[in-house]
């Protein structure tokens, strides 16, 4: 009887811990205001080739729905904007609205070779 009760309490505790770990929505955890509307007012295309992005900086307007897409010229790449919890693979796009002005660094999130660590760029929200 004691073993059964102990097992049930242990399982309940594990389920509570797993539920507390939640959805993994990094935007809410970091306090960044990112929304995903259905349509975009503007668009940026991030072009990636082996070990570099086509621009050092991309600019968007605060509060404006923006479609961000990633195109690959060579190799396999994707981006991660860690501060916003936004992850986009090559060939994909995501519509985001960033309500907090600032500079957001992103990097290639797919190990693409010797120059992978140099693949960084920024999005400036004005």
N, C-alpha and C positions, 0 to 999 in steps of 0.2 A: 504494500500500500504506500509506504513512504517513498519507494523508488518511483512509483507511478506519479505521485504528486510532484516530486522533484523534477522528473522528466517534463511534465506538463508546464511547470513554472519556467524551466530553462527554455523550452520551445517558445513560450509566450514572450520571454525577454528577448530572444533572438529576433522574433518577428517585429517587436517594437523597435529594435535597433535598425533593422532593415527598412522599416517604414520611415524612420527618422532620416535615413540617408537620402530619401526622396527622389525627385525627378531628375536631378542633375542639371537644372536650369541655372547656369552660371551667371546669366545676366541679372537675375534677381539676387543672387548671393553677393555679387560685387556692387550692387546698387546702381549699375548702369541702366539707363532707360532705353531698352531696345524693344521695339514692337515689330510685328511681322504683318503688314497690311497686304491686301490682295493685289493691289496695283502700285506701280512705281511712277513717280514724277520725273525721276532722272535715273541714269544708269552709268556704272563704271565697269569696264572690262579690264581685269587684271591679267596680263599676258605673262606667262612664265616660260622660261627656257632653262636650259641647264645652268643652274646656280645663279640666276638673277631674275628679277621682275623687270618689266619694261619701263617702270617709273619708280623713282625713289619716294614719291609722294602722290597721293590721290586726294582730291578735295571734294567734299560734299557739304550740303547745307544742313544746319541743325533743324531737326523736326521734319525734314523732307523724306518721304518714302523713296528709297534708292535701291535699285536692283544691282546687286554685286554678282558678277560672274567671273569665272576663272577659265581662261583658255590656255592650252599648252602648245607651245611651238615645238619643243623637243623634250623628251623625258616624260616622267609622270610626276605631277605636282598637285598640290592643294594648298589651301590657306587656313590658318587658324588665327582669329582675332581674339586672343585669350581674354582680354578685359571685358569683352562683350559676349563671350561664349558662342561666337559664330564660327562655324566650320564649313568650308565649301570645297568640294573636290573639283578637279578639272572636268569641264563639260557641264557642271551644275551651276545653278544661280540661286540666290536668296534675296528676297526683298526685306529690307530692314529700315527702320526709322530710328535714328540716334538722336535723342533729345538733350544729350549733354555735350556741349562743345569741348573740344580738346583734340589731342593727338593720340591715335590708337595704333600701336605697332602690331603688325601681323608678320607671320613667317610661314615658310613652307612646312607643312605638317606631314609630308611623306618623305622618308629617307630616300634621297635621289642621287647620292654619290658624294664624292670628296668635297665639293663646294657647298653642300647642303646647309651648313651652319651660317653661310654668308647670305642666304636668301631671306632678307628682311626688307620691309618697306613700311610706310605709314599711311593711314587715312586721317586727314585733318578735317574735323567737323567745325565749321564756322557758323 
